[in-house]
Amino acid sequence: MKALVLQDDRSLRLVDRPRPVCAAPTDVLVRVAQTGVCGTDRGVLLGKFPARPGVVMGHEAIGEVAEIGTGVTTLKPGDRVVVDPTFYCGLCARCRRGALNFCLHKEGNELGIDRDGAFAPYLALDERFLHPVPDGLPDDRAVLIEPLACVLNNLEAARLRPADDVLVLGGGPIGVLTALVADHLASKVRLVERDPFRRSIAARYFAGVPGCAVRLCEPDAVDGPTASVVVDTVGSLLERACALAQPMGRVVVMGFDGNARGELRPLELLQRGLSIVGAGDYNGLIFPRAIELAQRLPLEGIVTHHVPIDDFPRALDALGLTTGYAGLKVVIQLAEVTQ
């Protein structure tokens, strides 16, 4: 099969790879329909996040069960499924305490980072990490379930309350999803994005969501302590986020950027009563809740591009790796879209 593989120079190349097989009794072979290009994928290609050269990238995947191992009991061939790529062993000390997202055996098991992922026509996984897609849920909505789980994890860590004034920094797909969900839970939500194209496309999306009251702002239009909850979906705006948080505010660091650095004054945190939260990856127990919420939110409007795998450079162009942004959520298309 043809798969998109990370090279030593952090580029992607379409190469031949053996089709995976069900090696264990509980393995499931998935025929991938589409895989979203995550901000983490973009960060890997830009040198902001580590990944193993030679790995098949991609983790935001949906597809159809092609084959099952002899011990699989929850799925059958033909079932539509969504991938939960945050693996855990279930047996280590952290897993036994319920901290599945901090499993001690996570290294070497991050899909699309150091274990072959879903920028390929087929993917083999343990059935634990595959969830049935509800009937009638279109592919373009189902492919955003995994990012939605990330959003739920971070907003839960922020202890979001109905009276909160939420400020989301960054208007990429995760920022838009964060603002969308926060709009359902808090009293006031603003989304700050520097790029004019992304501001305009986010504004068009929110305008089409019934009852949505998210406001779009340019960075210069927001100043001083102005929100009880600030979410940095970029991953490099910690100092700015703290400056924008009200006394007793909560600042959530959500974006992944291994090159980012920030300088904070401990006395200021103490005197202003700020809480800085790093939520980490989502706990696997959140994933079923994301599936339920996806049935009530028009997530599909966030998808702007479907790019065939053999035309993958166009996906990178749309995400601003070569020129300016030309899209919001881009998916690598490997099968016909189900509406």
Disulfide bonds with the S-S distance in Angstrom:
none
